[in-house]
């Protein structure tokens, strides 16, 4: 498996560099996703080791991290955006890339199915139902590893005065005002995941990022998020009122509970 992983890493490195461009905006987008791929892959490996997975399963987690955003490069080359709503589902595009690569056939049928399931579900609102516990486990690993690094990517743009500096290709739809839409406030208070397609303001974007906390699966991930201050940084940039304060209180209780899990 390690020899196969080496070939996969070499292919992915060359693939990402094949999208390099003299267009500064295009190059910025590709470099962001290239760096993100590296961090998420490392997160997957570290999380797999925390979970005491076998060497084989840790390698599978590494493969999933390496290829989870393979579709992003084709997406940006075709649509000049990383917004799935304005282009195509990047997880589905990643599966198309995988289907074109012969070395994936060197995995067992069960392992290939598991890898594709995890990648297909890494960006969905919820993981598709299945009775296969291994598929669910690996989907949870990549979802946590991905979220952890997305917090890093978006952190520089939290402050309202920096909102307009966010590259256009990684923005969700919505204007730059700090206000939060009423339905997003209600989602936050009740702890329900918000509908990304309804984002209208920069405040809505911040609420969505906080709501991701309820979808963090492992205490390892939550500990990293807390240690790096991502939650507090988002909260400090929210327009605070009674309802938002209640949502924050509820969120912190959830974080404390997750941190106590083994």
PLY file of the C-alpha trace (Angstrom):
ply
format ascii 1.0
element vertex 262
property float x
property float y
property float z
element edge 261
property int vertex1
property int vertex2
end_header
0.00 0.00 0.00
2.84 2.43 0.78
4.28 2.05 -2.71
0.84 2.74 -4.20
0.44 5.75 -1.92
3.77 7.08 -3.16
2.56 6.92 -6.74
-0.72 8.57 -5.75
1.10 11.44 -4.04
3.36 11.93 -7.06
0.39 11.93 -9.45
-1.63 14.35 -7.31
1.32 16.75 -6.96
1.79 16.83 -10.72
-1.96 17.11 -11.31
-2.32 20.15 -9.06
0.69 21.86 -10.65
-0.79 21.25 -14.11
-3.40 23.87 -13.26
-0.85 26.59 -12.43
-1.59 29.77 -14.35
-0.02 33.13 -15.17
-3.39 34.63 -14.26
-2.84 35.83 -10.68
-6.39 35.12 -9.54
-6.42 31.61 -10.99
-3.01 30.88 -9.48
-4.16 32.11 -6.06
-7.14 29.76 -6.16
-5.07 26.75 -7.20
-2.43 27.39 -4.53
-5.10 27.70 -1.83
-6.49 24.28 -2.74
-3.05 22.73 -3.16
-2.11 23.80 0.38
-5.52 22.73 1.69
-5.03 19.27 0.18
-1.76 18.86 2.05
-3.20 19.93 5.40
-6.32 17.77 5.08
-4.25 14.72 4.14
-2.08 15.24 7.22
-5.19 15.75 9.37
-6.65 12.46 8.13
-3.48 10.55 9.02
-3.20 12.16 12.46
-6.86 11.52 13.23
-6.62 7.89 12.06
-3.68 7.37 14.40
-5.61 8.99 17.27
-8.38 6.48 16.60
-5.83 3.64 16.71
-6.69 2.46 13.21
-4.56 -0.21 11.57
-1.73 0.77 9.22
-3.92 -0.31 6.30
-6.85 1.85 7.41
-4.55 4.79 8.14
-3.33 4.51 4.54
-6.93 4.53 3.33
-7.57 7.68 5.36
-4.51 9.24 3.72
-5.79 8.36 0.24
-9.17 9.89 1.04
-7.57 13.09 2.28
-5.28 13.29 -0.75
-8.09 12.95 -3.30
-11.05 14.49 -1.45
-10.75 17.78 -3.37
-9.37 16.42 -6.64
-12.51 17.77 -8.28
-11.77 21.32 -7.15
-9.06 21.81 -9.76
-11.27 20.72 -12.64
-14.10 22.78 -11.14
-12.04 25.95 -11.07
-10.56 25.41 -14.52
-14.07 25.08 -15.95
-16.10 27.52 -13.87
-13.59 29.90 -12.20
-15.24 29.36 -8.84
-15.16 27.00 -5.86
-18.85 27.60 -5.21
-20.65 24.32 -5.97
-24.00 26.10 -6.31
-22.61 28.15 -9.18
-20.84 25.27 -10.90
-20.87 21.54 -10.04
-20.59 19.42 -6.90
-16.83 19.15 -6.41
-17.11 15.77 -4.65
-18.85 14.32 -7.71
-16.10 15.80 -9.89
-13.51 14.14 -7.64
-15.11 10.74 -8.27
-14.85 11.33 -12.01
-11.13 12.01 -11.61
-10.72 8.81 -9.55
-12.58 6.75 -12.16
-10.02 7.87 -14.76
-7.01 6.66 -12.73
-5.94 3.05 -13.26
-4.00 2.78 -10.01
-7.23 2.94 -8.00
-8.02 -0.49 -9.42
-5.13 -1.82 -7.33
-7.29 -1.33 -4.25
-9.66 -4.11 -3.29
-13.24 -3.59 -4.44
-14.35 -2.98 -0.84
-11.58 -0.44 -0.18
-12.28 1.44 -3.42
-15.98 1.58 -2.60
-15.15 2.90 0.87
-12.79 5.58 -0.49
-15.36 6.77 -3.00
-18.16 6.82 -0.42
-16.11 8.95 1.98
-15.09 11.41 -0.73
-18.60 11.65 -2.15
-19.96 12.48 1.30
-17.22 14.76 2.60
-19.06 17.94 1.60
-22.71 16.97 1.97
-25.01 18.39 4.65
-25.37 14.88 6.08
-23.69 11.55 5.30
-25.78 9.27 3.10
-27.41 6.49 5.16
-25.69 3.12 5.04
-25.42 0.03 7.23
-21.68 -0.14 6.55
-20.01 1.15 9.73
-16.58 1.42 8.07
-17.94 3.71 5.38
-19.50 5.94 8.04
-16.24 6.02 10.02
-14.12 7.14 7.09
-16.73 9.68 5.98
-16.58 11.16 9.48
-12.78 11.25 9.40
-12.60 13.23 6.15
-15.42 15.54 7.19
-13.56 16.43 10.40
-10.17 16.74 8.69
-11.67 19.00 6.02
-13.53 21.29 8.42
-10.47 21.69 10.61
-8.48 23.12 7.73
-11.32 25.19 6.27
-11.34 27.10 9.57
-7.66 27.90 8.92
-8.36 29.01 5.35
-11.22 31.33 6.31
-9.77 32.74 9.54
-8.07 35.80 7.95
-11.41 37.04 6.62
-13.44 36.90 9.85
-13.19 40.56 10.82
-15.76 42.68 9.03
-13.10 45.05 7.70
-11.41 42.05 6.01
-14.57 40.56 4.52
-14.08 42.35 1.22
-10.57 40.88 0.96
-11.89 37.33 0.67
-11.14 36.06 -2.83
-14.30 36.07 -4.91
-13.86 32.43 -5.89
-14.18 31.17 -2.28
-17.10 33.36 -1.26
-20.58 32.05 -0.82
-23.35 34.16 -2.23
-24.32 37.08 -0.03
-23.39 40.67 0.65
-20.72 41.85 3.06
-22.88 43.30 5.84
-22.38 41.90 9.33
-26.10 41.41 10.04
-27.42 37.88 10.42
-30.60 36.78 8.64
-33.46 35.89 11.05
-33.69 32.26 9.91
-29.95 31.80 10.50
-30.34 33.24 14.00
-33.10 30.71 14.71
-30.91 27.88 13.38
-28.13 28.97 15.69
-30.35 29.14 18.76
-31.81 25.68 18.15
-28.54 24.08 17.02
-29.84 23.12 13.57
-27.65 23.11 10.47
-28.37 26.09 8.23
-29.13 25.92 4.52
-25.99 27.16 2.75
-27.99 28.13 -0.34
-29.83 30.77 1.71
-26.72 32.68 2.80
-27.35 36.38 2.26
-24.86 38.20 4.48
-21.36 37.92 5.85
-22.96 37.36 9.27
-24.78 34.33 7.83
-21.43 32.90 6.71
-20.06 33.15 10.24
-23.11 31.41 11.69
-22.69 28.58 9.18
-19.09 28.12 10.31
-20.18 27.97 13.95
-22.89 25.46 13.09
-20.21 23.17 11.65
-19.17 22.62 15.27
-22.29 20.50 15.80
-21.10 18.25 12.96
-17.62 17.64 14.41
-17.39 13.92 15.09
-14.28 13.37 17.21
-12.88 14.90 20.38
-9.47 15.10 18.66
-10.86 17.50 16.08
-12.75 19.56 18.62
-9.63 19.91 20.75
-7.67 21.22 17.75
-10.42 23.70 16.89
-10.54 24.99 20.46
-6.76 25.14 20.87
-6.44 27.22 17.71
-9.10 29.65 18.89
-11.31 29.33 15.82
-14.60 29.33 17.74
-13.80 32.35 19.90
-12.52 34.30 16.90
-15.80 33.78 15.06
-17.88 34.64 18.14
-15.89 37.84 18.72
-16.83 38.96 15.20
-20.58 38.39 15.58
-23.13 41.18 16.15
-24.19 40.09 19.64
-27.74 40.23 20.97
-29.85 38.11 23.33
-30.60 35.37 20.82
-27.03 35.13 19.55
-25.83 34.99 23.15
-28.16 32.05 23.78
-26.83 30.31 20.69
-23.27 30.86 21.90
-24.12 29.44 25.34
-25.66 26.35 23.77
-22.69 25.92 21.43
-20.15 26.10 24.26
-22.02 23.46 26.23
-21.87 21.19 23.19
-18.13 21.82 22.80
-17.48 20.96 26.46
-19.43 17.72 26.09
-17.54 16.71 22.94
-14.18 17.43 24.57
-15.03 15.02 27.40
-15.54 12.13 24.95
-12.76 9.55 24.76
0 1
1 2
2 3
3 4
4 5
5 6
6 7
7 8
8 9
9 10
10 11
11 12
12 13
13 14
14 15
15 16
16 17
17 18
18 19
19 20
20 21
21 22
22 23
23 24
24 25
25 26
26 27
27 28
28 29
29 30
30 31
31 32
32 33
33 34
34 35
35 36
36 37
37 38
38 39
39 40
40 41
41 42
42 43
43 44
44 45
45 46
46 47
47 48
48 49
49 50
50 51
51 52
52 53
53 54
54 55
55 56
56 57
57 58
58 59
59 60
60 61
61 62
62 63
63 64
64 65
65 66
66 67
67 68
68 69
69 70
70 71
71 72
72 73
73 74
74 75
75 76
76 77
77 78
78 79
79 80
80 81
81 82
82 83
83 84
84 85
85 86
86 87
87 88
88 89
89 90
90 91
91 92
92 93
93 94
94 95
95 96
96 97
97 98
98 99
99 100
100 101
101 102
102 103
103 104
104 105
105 106
106 107
107 108
108 109
109 110
110 111
111 112
112 113
113 114
114 115
115 116
116 117
117 118
118 119
119 120
120 121
121 122
122 123
123 124
124 125
125 126
126 127
127 128
128 129
129 130
130 131
131 132
132 133
133 134
134 135
135 136
136 137
137 138
138 139
139 140
140 141
141 142
142 143
143 144
144 145
145 146
146 147
147 148
148 149
149 150
150 151
151 152
152 153
153 154
154 155
155 156
156 157
157 158
158 159
159 160
160 161
161 162
162 163
163 164
164 165
165 166
166 167
167 168
168 169
169 170
170 171
171 172
172 173
173 174
174 175
175 176
176 177
177 178
178 179
179 180
180 181
181 182
182 183
183 184
184 185
185 186
186 187
187 188
188 189
189 190
190 191
191 192
192 193
193 194
194 195
195 196
196 197
197 198
198 199
199 200
200 201
201 202
202 203
203 204
204 205
205 206
206 207
207 208
208 209
209 210
210 211
211 212
212 213
213 214
214 215
215 216
216 217
217 218
218 219
219 220
220 221
221 222
222 223
223 224
224 225
225 226
226 227
227 228
228 229
229 230
230 231
231 232
232 233
233 234
234 235
235 236
236 237
237 238
238 239
239 240
240 241
241 242
242 243
243 244
244 245
245 246
246 247
247 248
248 249
249 250
250 251
251 252
252 253
253 254
254 255
255 256
256 257
257 258
258 259
259 260
260 261
